[in-house]
């Protein structure tokens, strides 16, 4: 019985740029990471701050607070992943309160 082993080396040198998010809780936002010269075979992967295991999807915290994550470019080959350097960013979801306009009875979000 023989076992064939293979080695693959992918070097990812591009580091993503991503803006911090600071919005009222409930306000829609996008993360939109960018990497200059990104290889089209790579994708963005998100991590809890300091973790080596990628999140299944882009982070979307579900309550007010300050959350720290990381994003990296990466490639997958079968069950193996290769990641470049990680960039840290924060998502700040503020409790902004609600103002009601009595003329139209519609709540308006406002940022403190």
C-alpha positions as CSV (number, residue, x, y, z in Angstrom):
1,X,0.0,0.0,0.0
2,X,1.4,3.4,-1.0
3,X,0.3,6.9,0.0
4,X,1.0,9.8,-2.4
5,X,1.7,13.1,-0.7
6,X,1.6,16.5,-2.3
7,X,2.8,19.9,-1.2
8,X,1.4,23.1,-2.4
9,X,2.7,26.5,-1.4
10,X,0.7,29.7,-2.1
11,X,2.2,33.0,-0.9
12,X,-0.3,35.8,-0.4
13,X,1.4,39.1,-0.1
14,X,-1.5,41.5,-0.5
15,X,-2.9,42.9,2.8
16,X,-6.5,44.1,2.7
17,X,-7.6,47.6,3.7
18,X,-10.8,47.9,5.5
19,X,-12.5,50.8,7.2
20,X,-13.8,50.7,10.8
21,X,-17.6,50.9,11.1
22,X,-19.3,53.3,13.6
23,X,-23.1,53.4,13.2
24,X,-26.3,53.3,15.3
25,X,-27.5,49.8,16.1
26,X,-30.0,48.8,13.4
27,X,-28.4,50.9,10.7
28,X,-27.3,49.0,7.5
29,X,-23.6,49.0,6.8
30,X,-21.1,47.3,4.5
31,X,-17.5,46.2,5.3
32,X,-16.1,46.4,1.7
33,X,-12.5,45.3,2.2
34,X,-10.1,46.1,-0.7
35,X,-6.7,44.7,-1.7
36,X,-4.6,46.4,-4.3
37,X,-3.4,43.8,-6.9
38,X,-5.7,41.1,-5.5
39,X,-5.3,37.8,-7.2
40,X,-8.7,36.9,-8.6
41,X,-8.4,33.4,-7.1
42,X,-8.3,34.7,-3.6
43,X,-11.2,35.7,-1.3
44,X,-11.6,37.7,1.9
45,X,-11.9,35.7,5.1
46,X,-13.0,37.1,8.5
47,X,-11.8,36.1,12.0
48,X,-12.6,36.9,15.6
49,X,-9.7,39.1,16.8
50,X,-6.7,36.8,17.4
51,X,-8.4,33.6,16.2
52,X,-7.0,31.3,13.5
53,X,-10.4,29.9,12.6
54,X,-12.3,31.8,9.9
55,X,-15.9,32.9,10.4
56,X,-18.5,31.3,8.2
57,X,-19.7,34.7,7.0
58,X,-18.7,38.4,7.3
59,X,-19.3,39.5,10.9
60,X,-22.7,41.1,11.8
61,X,-22.9,41.7,15.6
62,X,-26.5,41.6,16.8
63,X,-26.4,44.0,19.8
64,X,-24.8,47.4,20.6
65,X,-21.1,47.3,21.5
66,X,-17.6,47.5,20.1
67,X,-16.4,44.4,18.3
68,X,-13.0,43.7,17.0
69,X,-12.3,41.4,14.0
70,X,-9.7,40.7,11.4
71,X,-9.8,40.2,7.7
72,X,-7.3,38.5,5.4
73,X,-7.0,37.4,1.8
74,X,-6.9,33.6,1.4
75,X,-7.2,30.7,-0.9
76,X,-8.7,27.3,-0.4
77,X,-7.6,24.0,-1.9
78,X,-9.7,21.1,-0.9
79,X,-9.8,21.3,2.9
80,X,-6.6,23.3,3.2
81,X,-6.5,27.1,3.5
82,X,-3.7,29.6,3.0
83,X,-4.1,33.1,4.4
84,X,-2.1,36.3,4.0
85,X,-1.5,38.9,6.7
86,X,-4.6,39.9,8.7
87,X,-5.9,43.5,9.1
88,X,-7.7,44.4,12.3
89,X,-10.9,46.5,12.3
90,X,-13.7,47.4,14.6
91,X,-17.5,47.5,14.3
92,X,-19.0,49.9,16.8
93,X,-22.8,49.7,17.1
94,X,-24.2,52.6,19.2
95,X,-27.4,52.8,21.1
96,X,-28.7,56.0,19.5
97,X,-32.2,56.2,20.7
98,X,-35.2,57.0,18.6
99,X,-36.9,60.4,17.9
100,X,-40.6,60.3,16.8
101,X,-41.9,63.0,14.5
102,X,-45.4,63.6,15.8
103,X,-46.5,65.0,12.4
104,X,-45.8,61.7,10.6
105,X,-45.6,59.2,13.5
106,X,-42.4,57.7,12.1
107,X,-39.4,57.0,14.3
108,X,-36.2,58.6,13.1
109,X,-32.8,57.3,14.1
110,X,-30.3,59.8,15.3
111,X,-26.7,59.6,16.2
112,X,-25.7,61.1,19.5
